[in-house]
Amino acid sequence: MMIVLNGEPREVRAETLAELLTECRLSGRVATAVNEEFVPSGLRIAQKLNDGDRVEVVAPMQGG
């Protein structure tokens, strides 16, 4: 299916947000949103993805 990941179109096999993170090798502490709705880490396994979904994945940065 085709989604938009962090603003870039991407073809993926993942059916859930958790599977997407694994497929794209996005690990560690990240924040996630699907179609501009925050998805807590505990709900990622149940968050189904659909063709055309907009997914944002951001990691905290250190520094100042």
N, CA, C and O atoms as a CHARMM CRD file, in Angstrom:
* protein
*
  256
    1    1 MET  N      0.84600  -1.17700   0.00000 PROA 1      0.00000
    2    1 MET  CA     0.00000   0.00000   0.00000 PROA 1      0.00000
    3    1 MET  C      0.88200   1.22700   0.00000 PROA 1      0.00000
    4    1 MET  O      2.03900   1.16600   0.41600 PROA 1      0.00000
    5    2 MET  N      0.35300   2.32500  -0.45700 PROA 2      0.00000
    6    2 MET  CA     1.08300   3.58200  -0.51500 PROA 2      0.00000
    7    2 MET  C      0.64100   4.46800   0.64100 PROA 2      0.00000
    8    2 MET  O     -0.54800   4.72900   0.81900 PROA 2      0.00000
    9    3 ILE  N      1.62100   4.93200   1.43200 PROA 3      0.00000
   10    3 ILE  CA     1.36100   5.89000   2.50700 PROA 3      0.00000
   11    3 ILE  C      2.29400   7.07100   2.31400 PROA 3      0.00000
   12    3 ILE  O      3.15000   7.05900   1.42900 PROA 3      0.00000
   13    4 VAL  N      2.12700   8.08500   3.13900 PROA 4      0.00000
   14    4 VAL  CA     3.05700   9.21100   3.16600 PROA 4      0.00000
   15    4 VAL  C      3.71800   9.17500   4.53700 PROA 4      0.00000
   16    4 VAL  O      3.05600   9.37600   5.55500 PROA 4      0.00000
   17    5 LEU  N      5.02400   8.91900   4.56100 PROA 5      0.00000
   18    5 LEU  CA     5.77700   8.80900   5.80800 PROA 5      0.00000
   19    5 LEU  C      6.68500  10.01800   5.93400 PROA 5      0.00000
   20    5 LEU  O      7.59600  10.21400   5.13000 PROA 5      0.00000
   21    6 ASN  N      6.42700  10.82800   6.95400 PROA 6      0.00000
   22    6 ASN  CA     7.20800  12.05000   7.18400 PROA 6      0.00000
   23    6 ASN  C      7.30600  12.89800   5.91800 PROA 6      0.00000
   24    6 ASN  O      8.36600  13.42800   5.58500 PROA 6      0.00000
   25    7 GLY  N      6.17700  13.01400   5.22200 PROA 7      0.00000
   26    7 GLY  CA     6.09700  13.87600   4.05700 PROA 7      0.00000
   27    7 GLY  C      6.54300  13.25600   2.74300 PROA 7      0.00000
   28    7 GLY  O      6.46700  13.90900   1.70200 PROA 7      0.00000
   29    8 GLU  N      7.01200  12.00100   2.76500 PROA 8      0.00000
   30    8 GLU  CA     7.50400  11.34000   1.56200 PROA 8      0.00000
   31    8 GLU  C      6.62200  10.13600   1.20800 PROA 8      0.00000
   32    8 GLU  O      6.37400   9.29300   2.07000 PROA 8      0.00000
   33    9 PRO  N      6.14800  10.03800  -0.02700 PROA 9      0.00000
   34    9 PRO  CA     5.37600   8.85500  -0.43900 PROA 9      0.00000
   35    9 PRO  C      6.23800   7.60100  -0.28500 PROA 9      0.00000
   36    9 PRO  O      7.43100   7.60300  -0.59000 PROA 9      0.00000
   37   10 ARG  N      5.60400   6.53200   0.19700 PROA 10     0.00000
   38   10 ARG  CA     6.35300   5.29700   0.42700 PROA 10     0.00000
   39   10 ARG  C      5.43700   4.09100   0.26100 PROA 10     0.00000
   40   10 ARG  O      4.32100   4.06600   0.78100 PROA 10     0.00000
   41   11 GLU  N      5.91800   3.10600  -0.46100 PROA 11     0.00000
   42   11 GLU  CA     5.20100   1.83700  -0.62400 PROA 11     0.00000
   43   11 GLU  C      5.62600   0.92300   0.52900 PROA 11     0.00000
   44   11 GLU  O      6.81800   0.70400   0.74500 PROA 11     0.00000
   45   12 VAL  N      4.64700   0.39200   1.26700 PROA 12     0.00000
   46   12 VAL  CA     4.94500  -0.46700   2.41400 PROA 12     0.00000
   47   12 VAL  C      4.06700  -1.70600   2.39800 PROA 12     0.00000
   48   12 VAL  O      3.01400  -1.73800   1.76100 PROA 12     0.00000
   49   13 ARG  N      4.52000  -2.71700   3.10900 PROA 13     0.00000
   50   13 ARG  CA     3.73300  -3.94300   3.29000 PROA 13     0.00000
   51   13 ARG  C      2.98900  -3.95200   4.62100 PROA 13     0.00000
   52   13 ARG  O      2.01300  -4.68400   4.78200 PROA 13     0.00000
   53   14 ALA  N      3.44100  -3.15400   5.56200 PROA 14     0.00000
   54   14 ALA  CA     2.88700  -3.13100   6.91800 PROA 14     0.00000
   55   14 ALA  C      1.38800  -2.85000   6.89900 PROA 14     0.00000
   56   14 ALA  O      0.89700  -2.05300   6.09800 PROA 14     0.00000
   57   15 GLU  N      0.67800  -3.51900   7.79500 PROA 15     0.00000
   58   15 GLU  CA    -0.75900  -3.29100   7.94000 PROA 15     0.00000
   59   15 GLU  C     -1.09400  -2.51100   9.19500 PROA 15     0.00000
   60   15 GLU  O     -2.19900  -1.98300   9.31900 PROA 15     0.00000
   61   16 THR  N     -0.14200  -2.42800  10.14200 PROA 16     0.00000
   62   16 THR  CA    -0.35200  -1.66500  11.37200 PROA 16     0.00000
   63   16 THR  C      0.81200  -0.70600  11.56700 PROA 16     0.00000
   64   16 THR  O      1.85900  -0.83600  10.93200 PROA 16     0.00000
   65   17 LEU  N      0.61200   0.24800  12.44700 PROA 17     0.00000
   66   17 LEU  CA     1.66800   1.20700  12.73500 PROA 17     0.00000
   67   17 LEU  C      2.88400   0.51500  13.34400 PROA 17     0.00000
   68   17 LEU  O      4.01800   0.85400  13.00600 PROA 17     0.00000
   69   18 ALA  N      2.66500  -0.43600  14.22400 PROA 18     0.00000
   70   18 ALA  CA     3.78300  -1.17700  14.82600 PROA 18     0.00000
   71   18 ALA  C      4.58300  -1.91500  13.75500 PROA 18     0.00000
   72   18 ALA  O      5.81300  -1.91400  13.79100 PROA 18     0.00000
   73   19 GLU  N      3.89800  -2.54200  12.81000 PROA 19     0.00000
   74   19 GLU  CA     4.58100  -3.24100  11.72000 PROA 19     0.00000
   75   19 GLU  C      5.36000  -2.26200  10.84700 PROA 19     0.00000
   76   19 GLU  O      6.45100  -2.57800  10.37100 PROA 19     0.00000
   77   20 LEU  N      4.80100  -1.08300  10.64000 PROA 20     0.00000
   78   20 LEU  CA     5.48000  -0.06200   9.83900 PROA 20     0.00000
   79   20 LEU  C      6.79700   0.35000  10.48900 PROA 20     0.00000
   80   20 LEU  O      7.81500   0.46400   9.80600 PROA 20     0.00000
   81   21 LEU  N      6.78700   0.57200  11.79800 PROA 21     0.00000
   82   21 LEU  CA     8.01100   0.95900  12.49100 PROA 21     0.00000
   83   21 LEU  C      9.08200  -0.11500  12.34000 PROA 21     0.00000
   84   21 LEU  O     10.25700   0.19400  12.14000 PROA 21     0.00000
   85   22 THR  N      8.67200  -1.37300  12.43700 PROA 22     0.00000
   86   22 THR  CA     9.61800  -2.47200  12.25800 PROA 22     0.00000
   87   22 THR  C     10.12500  -2.51600  10.82200 PROA 22     0.00000
   88   22 THR  O     11.32900  -2.61300  10.58200 PROA 22     0.00000
   89   23 GLU  N      9.20300  -2.44600   9.87400 PROA 23     0.00000
   90   23 GLU  CA     9.57000  -2.50800   8.44700 PROA 23     0.00000
   91   23 GLU  C     10.55000  -1.39500   8.06600 PROA 23     0.00000
   92   23 GLU  O     11.48400  -1.62300   7.29600 PROA 23     0.00000
   93   24 CYS  N     10.34000  -0.21600   8.59600 PROA 24     0.00000
   94   24 CYS  CA    11.17500   0.93600   8.25100 PROA 24     0.00000
   95   24 CYS  C     12.37200   1.10000   9.19200 PROA 24     0.00000
   96   24 CYS  O     13.12300   2.07000   9.09200 PROA 24     0.00000
   97   25 ARG  N     12.53700   0.14600  10.10000 PROA 25     0.00000
   98   25 ARG  CA    13.64600   0.15500  11.06500 PROA 25     0.00000
   99   25 ARG  C     13.68300   1.44500  11.88300 PROA 25     0.00000
  100   25 ARG  O     14.73700   2.04500  12.09300 PROA 25     0.00000
  101   26 LEU  N     12.50800   1.84700  12.33100 PROA 26     0.00000
  102   26 LEU  CA    12.39000   3.01400  13.20000 PROA 26     0.00000
  103   26 LEU  C     12.16500   2.51200  14.61300 PROA 26     0.00000
  104   26 LEU  O     11.05600   2.12000  14.97500 PROA 26     0.00000
  105   27 SER  N     13.22000   2.52800  15.40400 PROA 27     0.00000
  106   27 SER  CA    13.11600   1.96600  16.74600 PROA 27     0.00000
  107   27 SER  C     13.50100   3.01300  17.78600 PROA 27     0.00000
  108   27 SER  O     13.81900   4.15600  17.45800 PROA 27     0.00000
  109   28 GLY  N     13.46300   2.60100  19.01200 PROA 28     0.00000
  110   28 GLY  CA    13.78700   3.51500  20.09700 PROA 28     0.00000
  111   28 GLY  C     12.57600   4.33500  20.49000 PROA 28     0.00000
  112   28 GLY  O     11.43900   3.98600  20.17300 PROA 28     0.00000
  113   29 ARG  N     12.83200   5.41400  21.17700 PROA 29     0.00000
  114   29 ARG  CA    11.75000   6.27900  21.63900 PROA 29     0.00000
  115   29 ARG  C     11.34900   7.22900  20.52500 PROA 29     0.00000
  116   29 ARG  O     12.09800   8.13600  20.16400 PROA 29     0.00000
  117   30 VAL  N     10.17500   7.01200  19.99400 PROA 30     0.00000
  118   30 VAL  CA     9.65200   7.87700  18.94300 PROA 30     0.00000
  119   30 VAL  C      8.20900   8.23800  19.26700 PROA 30     0.00000
  120   30 VAL  O      7.52200   7.52300  19.99700 PROA 30     0.00000
  121   31 ALA  N      7.76800   9.34300  18.71900 PROA 31     0.00000
  122   31 ALA  CA     6.36800   9.74600  18.79600 PROA 31     0.00000
  123   31 ALA  C      5.76000   9.48900  17.42800 PROA 31     0.00000
  124   31 ALA  O      6.41000   9.67300  16.39900 PROA 31     0.00000
  125   32 THR  N      4.49500   9.05800  17.43000 PROA 32     0.00000
  126   32 THR  CA     3.84900   8.71000  16.17000 PROA 32     0.00000
  127   32 THR  C      2.48200   9.37400  16.05000 PROA 32     0.00000
  128   32 THR  O      1.78400   9.60600  17.03700 PROA 32     0.00000
  129   33 ALA  N      2.12800   9.67000  14.80200 PROA 33     0.00000
  130   33 ALA  CA     0.80200  10.20800  14.49300 PROA 33     0.00000
  131   33 ALA  C      0.36600   9.63600  13.15000 PROA 33     0.00000
  132   33 ALA  O      1.17700   9.44900  12.24300 PROA 33     0.00000
  133   34 VAL  N     -0.91300   9.36500  13.04200 PROA 34     0.00000
  134   34 VAL  CA    -1.50400   8.91600  11.79000 PROA 34     0.00000
  135   34 VAL  C     -2.61200   9.90200  11.44600 PROA 34     0.00000
  136   34 VAL  O     -3.53500  10.11800  12.23100 PROA 34     0.00000
  137   35 ASN  N     -2.50800  10.49300  10.26900 PROA 35     0.00000
  138   35 ASN  CA    -3.48400  11.49500   9.82200 PROA 35     0.00000
  139   35 ASN  C     -3.68300  12.58900  10.86700 PROA 35     0.00000
  140   35 ASN  O     -4.80300  13.00000  11.16900 PROA 35     0.00000
  141   36 GLU  N     -2.53800  13.04800  11.41300 PROA 36     0.00000
  142   36 GLU  CA    -2.48900  14.15400  12.36500 PROA 36     0.00000
  143   36 GLU  C     -3.08900  13.82700  13.72900 PROA 36     0.00000
  144   36 GLU  O     -3.35500  14.73800  14.51300 PROA 36     0.00000
  145   37 GLU  N     -3.30700  12.54700  14.02800 PROA 37     0.00000
  146   37 GLU  CA    -3.80700  12.11500  15.33100 PROA 37     0.00000
  147   37 GLU  C     -2.69800  11.35800  16.04400 PROA 37     0.00000
  148   37 GLU  O     -2.20300  10.35400  15.53100 PROA 37     0.00000
  149   38 PHE  N     -2.30100  11.83200  17.23200 PROA 38     0.00000
  150   38 PHE  CA    -1.26800  11.17200  18.02800 PROA 38     0.00000
  151   38 PHE  C     -1.66500   9.73400  18.33600 PROA 38     0.00000
  152   38 PHE  O     -2.81300   9.46500  18.69100 PROA 38     0.00000
  153   39 VAL  N     -0.71200   8.80900  18.20100 PROA 39     0.00000
  154   39 VAL  CA    -0.94200   7.39600  18.52100 PROA 39     0.00000
  155   39 VAL  C      0.05500   6.99100  19.61000 PROA 39     0.00000
  156   39 VAL  O      1.25100   6.89300  19.33400 PROA 39     0.00000
  157   40 PRO  N     -0.41500   6.75200  20.84800 PROA 40     0.00000
  158   40 PRO  CA     0.48000   6.32300  21.92000 PROA 40     0.00000
  159   40 PRO  C      1.13100   4.97800  21.59200 PROA 40     0.00000
  160   40 PRO  O      0.57200   4.17500  20.84500 PROA 40     0.00000
  161   41 SER  N      2.30700   4.74300  22.15400 PROA 41     0.00000
  162   41 SER  CA     3.05900   3.52700  21.84400 PROA 41     0.00000
  163   41 SER  C      2.25900   2.26000  22.11800 PROA 41     0.00000
  164   41 SER  O      2.38100   1.28800  21.37200 PROA 41     0.00000
  165   42 GLY  N      1.45500   2.24600  23.15500 PROA 42     0.00000
  166   42 GLY  CA     0.66800   1.06400  23.49500 PROA 42     0.00000
  167   42 GLY  C     -0.44200   0.74300  22.50700 PROA 42     0.00000
  168   42 GLY  O     -0.98700  -0.36100  22.53100 PROA 42     0.00000
  169   43 LEU  N     -0.78400   1.68300  21.64200 PROA 43     0.00000
  170   43 LEU  CA    -1.86700   1.47100  20.67400 PROA 43     0.00000
  171   43 LEU  C     -1.37200   1.24000  19.25500 PROA 43     0.00000
  172   43 LEU  O     -2.17000   1.02000  18.34400 PROA 43     0.00000
  173   44 ARG  N     -0.05900   1.28900  19.06600 PROA 44     0.00000
  174   44 ARG  CA     0.48300   1.13800  17.70900 PROA 44     0.00000
  175   44 ARG  C      0.19400  -0.21600  17.09100 PROA 44     0.00000
  176   44 ARG  O      0.00100  -0.31800  15.87900 PROA 44     0.00000
  177   45 ILE  N      0.16300  -1.25000  17.90500 PROA 45     0.00000
  178   45 ILE  CA    -0.08400  -2.59600  17.37500 PROA 45     0.00000
  179   45 ILE  C     -1.50800  -2.72800  16.83700 PROA 45     0.00000
  180   45 ILE  O     -1.76600  -3.53500  15.94400 PROA 45     0.00000
  181   46 ALA  N     -2.41800  -1.94300  17.37600 PROA 46     0.00000
  182   46 ALA  CA    -3.81700  -2.00800  16.95000 PROA 46     0.00000
  183   46 ALA  C     -4.17000  -0.95000  15.90100 PROA 46     0.00000
  184   46 ALA  O     -5.25500  -0.99200  15.32200 PROA 46     0.00000
  185   47 GLN  N     -3.26500  -0.00700  15.65600 PROA 47     0.00000
  186   47 GLN  CA    -3.54000   1.07600  14.70400 PROA 47     0.00000
  187   47 GLN  C     -3.37200   0.57600  13.28000 PROA 47     0.00000
  188   47 GLN  O     -2.25000   0.44100  12.79000 PROA 47     0.00000
  189   48 LYS  N     -4.48900   0.30300  12.61500 PROA 48     0.00000
  190   48 LYS  CA    -4.46500  -0.16000  11.22200 PROA 48     0.00000
  191   48 LYS  C     -4.07800   0.98900  10.30500 PROA 48     0.00000
  192   48 LYS  O     -4.42200   2.14600  10.54600 PROA 48     0.00000
  193   49 LEU  N     -3.36000   0.64500   9.25600 PROA 49     0.00000
  194   49 LEU  CA    -2.99900   1.62700   8.23700 PROA 49     0.00000
  195   49 LEU  C     -3.83000   1.38800   6.98600 PROA 49     0.00000
  196   49 LEU  O     -4.17400   0.25200   6.65800 PROA 49     0.00000
  197   50 ASN  N     -4.14600   2.47100   6.29800 PROA 50     0.00000
  198   50 ASN  CA    -4.90800   2.40800   5.06100 PROA 50     0.00000
  199   50 ASN  C     -4.14400   3.12400   3.96400 PROA 50     0.00000
  200   50 ASN  O     -3.33700   4.01500   4.23000 PROA 50     0.00000
  201   51 ASP  N     -4.40300   2.73000   2.73900 PROA 51     0.00000
  202   51 ASP  CA    -3.78300   3.36800   1.59600 PROA 51     0.00000
  203   51 ASP  C     -4.00700   4.87700   1.67800 PROA 51     0.00000
  204   51 ASP  O     -5.13400   5.33200   1.87200 PROA 51     0.00000
  205   52 GLY  N     -2.94100   5.64300   1.53000 PROA 52     0.00000
  206   52 GLY  CA    -3.04200   7.09500   1.55500 PROA 52     0.00000
  207   52 GLY  C     -2.87400   7.73800   2.91700 PROA 52     0.00000
  208   52 GLY  O     -2.84600   8.96500   3.01300 PROA 52     0.00000
  209   53 ASP  N     -2.75900   6.93700   3.98600 PROA 53     0.00000
  210   53 ASP  CA    -2.57100   7.51200   5.31900 PROA 53     0.00000
  211   53 ASP  C     -1.30400   8.34800   5.36700 PROA 53     0.00000
  212   53 ASP  O     -0.31500   8.06000   4.69300 PROA 53     0.00000
  213   54 ARG  N     -1.36500   9.40000   6.18900 PROA 54     0.00000
  214   54 ARG  CA    -0.20200  10.24500   6.43300 PROA 54     0.00000
  215   54 ARG  C      0.34100   9.89600   7.81700 PROA 54     0.00000
  216   54 ARG  O     -0.34100  10.07900   8.82600 PROA 54     0.00000
  217   55 VAL  N      1.56700   9.39400   7.85400 PROA 55     0.00000
  218   55 VAL  CA     2.18400   8.95900   9.10600 PROA 55     0.00000
  219   55 VAL  C      3.38500   9.83900   9.40400 PROA 55     0.00000
  220   55 VAL  O      4.22300  10.08900   8.53800 PROA 55     0.00000
  221   56 GLU  N      3.45400  10.30200  10.64400 PROA 56     0.00000
  222   56 GLU  CA     4.60600  11.08300  11.10300 PROA 56     0.00000
  223   56 GLU  C      5.27300  10.31700  12.23700 PROA 56     0.00000
  224   56 GLU  O      4.61100   9.83800  13.15800 PROA 56     0.00000
  225   57 VAL  N      6.60000  10.21000  12.15300 PROA 57     0.00000
  226   57 VAL  CA     7.39100   9.56300  13.19800 PROA 57     0.00000
  227   57 VAL  C      8.51300  10.51300  13.53700 PROA 57     0.00000
  228   57 VAL  O      9.31400  10.86600  12.67200 PROA 57     0.00000
  229   58 VAL  N      8.58300  10.93500  14.79300 PROA 58     0.00000
  230   58 VAL  CA     9.63200  11.85200  15.22600 PROA 58     0.00000
  231   58 VAL  C     10.34200  11.30400  16.45700 PROA 58     0.00000
  232   58 VAL  O      9.73000  10.66800  17.31500 PROA 58     0.00000
  233   59 ALA  N     11.63200  11.55900  16.52600 PROA 59     0.00000
  234   59 ALA  CA    12.45200  11.13100  17.65800 PROA 59     0.00000
  235   59 ALA  C     12.90900  12.37400  18.41700 PROA 59     0.00000
  236   59 ALA  O     13.19300  13.40800  17.81300 PROA 59     0.00000
  237   60 PRO  N     12.97700  12.26600  19.74900 PROA 60     0.00000
  238   60 PRO  CA    13.46800  13.42300  20.52600 PROA 60     0.00000
  239   60 PRO  C     14.94400  13.67400  20.22200 PROA 60     0.00000
  240   60 PRO  O     15.70300  12.75100  19.92500 PROA 60     0.00000
  241   61 MET  N     15.32300  14.93800  20.30300 PROA 61     0.00000
  242   61 MET  CA    16.71500  15.31000  20.06300 PROA 61     0.00000
  243   61 MET  C     17.26600  15.95400  21.31600 PROA 61     0.00000
  244   61 MET  O     16.55900  16.67200  22.02300 PROA 61     0.00000
  245   62 GLN  N     18.55000  15.69000  21.59000 PROA 62     0.00000
  246   62 GLN  CA    19.20500  16.34300  22.71500 PROA 62     0.00000
  247   62 GLN  C     19.95800  17.55800  22.22600 PROA 62     0.00000
  248   62 GLN  O     20.28200  17.68100  21.04400 PROA 62     0.00000
  249   63 GLY  N     20.22200  18.42200  23.12800 PROA 63     0.00000
  250   63 GLY  CA    20.99600  19.60000  22.76300 PROA 63     0.00000
  251   63 GLY  C     20.27500  20.86300  23.18500 PROA 63     0.00000
  252   63 GLY  O     19.25400  20.80800  23.87100 PROA 63     0.00000
  253   64 GLY  N     20.78900  21.95400  22.79000 PROA 64     0.00000
  254   64 GLY  CA    20.14900  23.17300  23.22100 PROA 64     0.00000
  255   64 GLY  C     20.42500  24.32600  22.37600 PROA 64     0.00000
  256   64 GLY  O     19.93300  25.42100  22.64500 PROA 64     0.00000
